[in-house]
Structures are given as C-alpha cells and as structure tokens.
Amino acid sequence: KCEKSQILVGAGNDYLLMVLATLFECNKKVAMENPTYLSAWYDLKHTGCSVCTVKSDEMGICIEELEKTGADVVYVMPSHQFPMGTVMPLKRRMELLRWADENQTYIIEDDYDSEFRFHGKPIPALQSIDEQGKVIYLGTFSKAIAPAIRISFLVLPHSLLEIYRKNCSFYSCTVSRI
C-alpha cells in the first residue's frame, strides 16, 4: 500500500539497510527477533546502530519483552521469520503496530518469503494494515525471479520521505537500468 514516490530500489537488502541506517543517523537502538536473521543484524550493527535481540515465541516477537528494551526501531519478519519459519498471526501484528504507535517509533518489516505459501491464504503484510505510517517495508525479488538480479525494494512511510530526500537522494541507484 504505497505511492511510487515511497519506493526505493537497491541491489539487495544489505544496501537498503545501510540507507535506512543513514536515515536513522546510525544512532538508533534496533530490536530484532531471537533467533534473528544474522545478515541484517550485521548490516545494522556495522552501520552504527545498537542492536539487541528479543525473545520470540510461537507467534513471533514477544511484545512485553520488546517493551523492556527501550528500542527505537524493531526489525521483524512476520510473514516467514528466518530461521524459525514462524508466521506472526494478525493479533500479534496488531499488538506490534500498537507498540510502534504508542512509542512513536518504526517497524522494519522484512517480508522474507511471503510470496511462498504452501497452504491457506496469504496473510496481509504488516505494512498493508498500518494506519499510522510506522512500517518500513523491505522486500526482494531474489527468490521470486532470480538471486542474480540483486533487486530489493524498500517502501518508506511518508514521514521518512523528507529525511530520505535530504540525506540520501543523491546516492546513485545500485540496480542496473537494464
């Protein structure tokens, strides 16, 4: 759910996470599910963010534990958490959105493997049910098309667009025009 001006394209999630860290001015505390996606953990850690992990259960990240961290941002994979494969149910998604709204912070939603479902209807992306503009949506075409093309995308909430234009819009696109 977005306008074309909100979409950033980059050569892989690593690059887009570095752009996000620039938007956050590299001084944010980022909470991640435990166990977590190590590639993203390293990306955020090496760009200067303080990264902590939060206990997860059969429904995903534990909101009570998240609240104890004092995190400025949370990174989650609600459609298919890696490495555990957990699918966050709608109730927990709503709790997470409420947490972000109450704390005036952002959720980075890595929509890992959401396009692949073996049974049932797809669960809507967290970003698609976000009414407050708190979700930064991260996705890739590496599995649906081909890993070699290295194309990922980021959907920024309107509240981050001006910061992006000011701090990052001069970066060249890292994806081939072809």
C-alpha positions as a printed NumPy array, in Angstrom:
array([[  0.   ,   0.   ,   0.   ],
       [  2.016,   2.954,  -1.25 ],
       [  2.689,   5.582,  -3.869],
       [  5.565,   5.22 ,  -6.309],
       [  7.46 ,   8.057,  -4.593],
       [  7.742,   5.893,  -1.464],
       [  9.581,   3.036,  -3.214],
       [ 13.367,   2.81 ,  -3.171],
       [ 15.132,   0.167,  -5.226],
       [ 18.563,  -1.201,  -4.426],
       [ 20.955,  -4.035,  -5.148],
       [ 19.987,  -6.245,  -2.22 ],
       [ 18.684,  -5.806,   1.296],
       [ 22.161,  -5.032,   2.651],
       [ 22.356,  -1.817,   0.644],
       [ 18.839,  -0.762,   1.642],
       [ 19.535,  -1.405,   5.325],
       [ 22.601,   0.842,   5.032],
       [ 20.376,   3.564,   3.555],
       [ 17.955,   3.102,   6.459],
       [ 20.775,   3.402,   8.976],
       [ 21.691,   6.695,   7.31 ],
       [ 18.097,   7.868,   7.725],
       [ 18.271,   6.91 ,  11.382],
       [ 21.603,   8.759,  11.644],
       [ 23.193,   5.485,  12.835],
       [ 22.366,   6.115,  16.464],
       [ 19.181,   4.127,  16.966],
       [ 18.644,   1.084,  19.122],
       [ 17.221,  -1.653,  16.917],
       [ 15.496,  -4.695,  18.41 ],
       [ 15.407,  -7.955,  16.447],
       [ 13.753, -11.327,  16.975],
       [ 15.799, -14.043,  18.645],
       [ 16.912, -16.136,  16.861],
       [ 17.493, -13.492,  14.276],
       [ 18.489, -13.011,  10.663],
       [ 22.243, -12.585,  11.084],
       [ 22.872, -10.805,   7.788],
       [ 20.52 ,  -7.974,   8.794],
       [ 21.952,  -7.969,  12.329],
       [ 25.47 ,  -7.454,  10.949],
       [ 24.29 ,  -4.801,   8.481],
       [ 22.648,  -2.73 ,  11.196],
       [ 25.415,  -3.298,  13.749],
       [ 28.179,  -2.26 ,  11.341],
       [ 26.409,   0.949,  10.367],
       [ 26.497,   2.147,  13.964],
       [ 23.094,   1.082,  15.257],
       [ 22.884,  -0.515,  18.662],
       [ 21.268,  -3.912,  18.124],
       [ 19.59 ,  -6.131,  20.712],
       [ 17.617,  -9.341,  20.418],
       [ 14.182, -10.049,  21.865],
       [ 12.711, -13.39 ,  22.833],
       [ 10.247, -14.893,  20.342],
       [  7.549, -17.476,  20.886],
       [  5.259, -19.47 ,  18.57 ],
       [  3.59 , -16.188,  17.485],
       [  6.76 , -14.201,  16.829],
       [  8.464, -11.42 ,  18.744],
       [  7.257, -11.05 ,  22.351],
       [  5.834,  -7.556,  22.763],
       [  6.307,  -7.489,  26.556],
       [  9.994,  -8.259,  26.107],
       [ 10.257,  -5.688,  23.302],
       [  8.853,  -3.007,  25.606],
       [ 11.673,  -3.655,  28.108],
       [ 14.4  ,  -2.911,  25.537],
       [ 13.713,   0.781,  25.005],
       [ 14.287,   0.175,  21.294],
       [ 13.782,   2.999,  18.789],
       [ 13.124,   0.593,  15.916],
       [ 12.199,  -3.084,  15.622],
       [ 13.162,  -5.384,  12.746],
       [ 10.771,  -8.291,  12.197],
       [  9.982, -10.927,   9.591],
       [  6.283, -11.526,  10.284],
       [  5.364, -13.482,   7.144],
       [  8.104, -16.101,   7.487],
       [ 10.613, -15.486,  10.246],
       [ 14.105, -16.656,   9.396],
       [ 15.452, -19.03 ,  10.632],
       [ 12.449, -20.421,  12.557],
       [  9.717, -20.108,   9.903],
       [  7.197, -18.581,  12.322],
       [  4.235, -16.755,  10.797],
       [  3.098, -13.919,  13.033],
       [ -0.686, -14.047,  13.485],
       [ -2.842, -10.987,  12.96 ],
       [ -3.36 , -10.454,  16.706],
       [  0.397, -10.16 ,  17.358],
       [  0.789,  -7.922,  14.302],
       [ -1.823,  -5.563,  15.726],
       [ -0.021,  -5.568,  19.104],
       [  3.237,  -4.702,  17.349],
       [  1.61 ,  -1.857,  15.419],
       [  0.11 ,  -0.547,  18.654],
       [  3.574,  -0.687,  20.295],
       [  5.11 ,   1.336,  17.436],
       [  2.351,   3.927,  17.569],
       [  2.497,   4.319,  21.356],
       [  6.301,   4.638,  21.291],
       [  6.423,   6.859,  18.194],
       [  8.878,   4.519,  16.508],
       [  9.205,   2.398,  13.385],
       [  8.935,  -1.245,  12.435],
       [ 11.166,  -2.602,   9.681],
       [  9.128,  -5.381,   8.07 ],
       [ 11.341,  -7.752,   6.11 ],
       [  8.777,  -9.61 ,   4.028],
       [ 11.007, -12.656,   3.697],
       [  9.476, -15.399,   1.518],
       [  5.942, -14.016,   1.893],
       [  5.114, -14.864,  -1.702],
       [  5.555, -18.593,  -0.998],
       [  2.722, -20.255,   0.937],
       [  2.027, -23.987,   0.966],
       [ -1.444, -23.717,   2.476],
       [ -4.028, -21.087,   3.312],
       [ -4.449, -17.587,   2.015],
       [ -1.579, -15.116,   2.271],
       [ -1.51 , -13.078,   5.464],
       [ -1.507,  -9.365,   4.666],
       [  1.776,  -7.556,   5.085],
       [  2.116,  -5.608,   8.302],
       [  2.618,  -2.509,   6.165],
       [ -0.751,  -3.01 ,   4.457],
       [ -2.638,  -2.797,   7.765],
       [ -0.559,   0.053,   9.216],
       [ -2.785,   3.118,   9.572],
       [ -0.192,   5.297,  11.37 ],
       [  2.737,   5.167,   8.921],
       [  5.037,   3.238,  11.254],
       [  6.098,   0.357,   8.975],
       [  9.104,   0.417,   6.665],
       [  8.537,  -2.426,   4.198],
       [ 11.541,  -4.337,   2.855],
       [ 11.291,  -6.962,   0.131],
       [ 13.304,  -8.663,  -2.578],
       [ 12.826, -10.311,  -5.937],
       [ 15.713, -12.736,  -5.323],
       [ 13.533, -15.77 ,  -4.719],
       [ 10.57 , -14.963,  -6.982],
       [ 12.668, -14.057, -10.052],
       [ 16.355, -14.87 ,  -9.574],
       [ 19.055, -14.197,  -6.953],
       [ 21.491, -12.998,  -9.615],
       [ 19.488,  -9.867, -10.432],
       [ 20.053,  -8.494,  -6.879],
       [ 16.97 ,  -6.282,  -6.735],
       [ 15.369,  -5.377,  -3.435],
       [ 12.908,  -2.659,  -2.577],
       [ 12.033,  -0.524,   0.394],
       [  8.727,   1.276,   0.962],
       [  9.238,   4.279,   3.211],
       [  6.422,   5.809,   5.241],
       [  5.638,   9.399,   4.235],
       [  7.203,  10.633,   7.482],
       [ 10.639,   9.396,   6.342],
       [ 10.496,  10.639,   2.744],
       [ 11.671,  14.177,   3.526],
       [ 14.594,  12.831,   5.569],
       [ 15.462,  10.495,   2.693],
       [ 15.345,  13.339,   0.143],
       [ 17.574,  15.485,   2.346],
       [ 20.123,  12.859,   3.437],
       [ 20.184,  10.135,   0.797],
       [ 18.579,  11.1  ,  -2.51 ],
       [ 21.968,  11.919,  -4.04 ],
       [ 23.053,   8.256,  -3.875],
       [ 23.152,   6.606,  -7.271],
       [ 20.811,   3.714,  -7.841],
       [ 22.707,   0.453,  -7.321],
       [ 20.492,  -1.524,  -9.716],
       [ 21.229,  -1.718, -13.434],
       [ 18.769,   0.176, -15.606],
       [ 18.51 ,  -2.912, -17.818]])
